Amino acid sequence: MHGTQVHDTQQPVISVRNLWKVFGPKAARVPGSEELGALSRRELLDRTGCTAAVRDIDFDVAPGEVFVVMGLSGSGKSTLVRCLTRLIEPTAGEVIFEGEDILSADPKRLRDLRRNKFSMVFQHFGLLPHRCVSDNVAYGLEIRGVPKAERTKRAKEVIELVGLGGYELSYPDQLSGGMQQRVGLARALAGDPDVLLFDEPFSALDPLIRRDMQSEVIRLHREVGKTMVFITHDLSEALKLGDRILIMRDGALVQIGTGDELVAAPADDYVRDFVRDVPRSHVLTLKWIMRAPRDSDPLDGPELGPDVVVREATRSVLAAEKPVKVVKDGELLGIVGDEEILSVIAGGSDS
């Protein structure tokens, strides 16, 4: 996986605990009530007139991680990301950002955090039509009171970074959808935030541009190393971008894990259904398919690491005359032979 591996020793950038967002009359009674909290979405609505868009969710996001929240429409993922910056006020729970409880921040502190620490990229880029690209990108800096020369210089840097050099003086209506989304990305990066929040930013783009933009986000992540929270309903996008993925259904967390964990060990039928069509050899790593050596196995074959993706290991395993050893830090974890590789490839997406 690209990006930073998640280490338990690091202090999370964002820590979410028991987060609820309930819409409707007397919403605050729902999180505190075991009885109401246990009702299905339909039952809760019938009994109380309330909808729990986010139900008792916990997760941490590590520094430099690309954390993807995924679910079908209506699963609560957009509400969840808006609760992180209090664009939507949570009903209960806590959101700790760099050690500070955002839910107890006063309006001035909240404004500071949104201007300096968080940046959001939405599906609708919200560019200002009467301003050129450079002024659109520098808009947040202007609100902060950054002097003109400095903000123009910073805008130029991030415009180059997102591959729009030469378009500084163009206007939004002169740009394609993909280019407009790059302007949105540059604007989000201009203020040098600690966390970038993406809410389905590419879902309105056609598939080819969308793929380009996904690659662009991965490239930017490598170059600037920002912590990113990315909302999508598209599994292939989640697998391509995410270091870890949280799957939501009806406001609740169903499973959280790396792409290979979701595909190899789905928590329930809902996740199994979601990942059914994923080409397993593109996602599973050797640690999921290796087996313990038998007495008859020669142990002088080539070595590969447990995190190598099956597709990338296929040629080496099939070309080797002996089973490939899966080794980490000098320790033999297991072996992989033709049989293990071929069962994944032959099994396609259903094995």
Order of alpha helices (4+ residues) and beta strands (2+ residues): beta-alpha-alpha-alpha-beta-beta-alpha-beta-beta-alpha-beta-alpha-alpha-alpha-alpha-beta-alpha-beta-alpha-beta-beta-alpha-alpha-alpha-alpha-beta-alpha-beta-beta-alpha
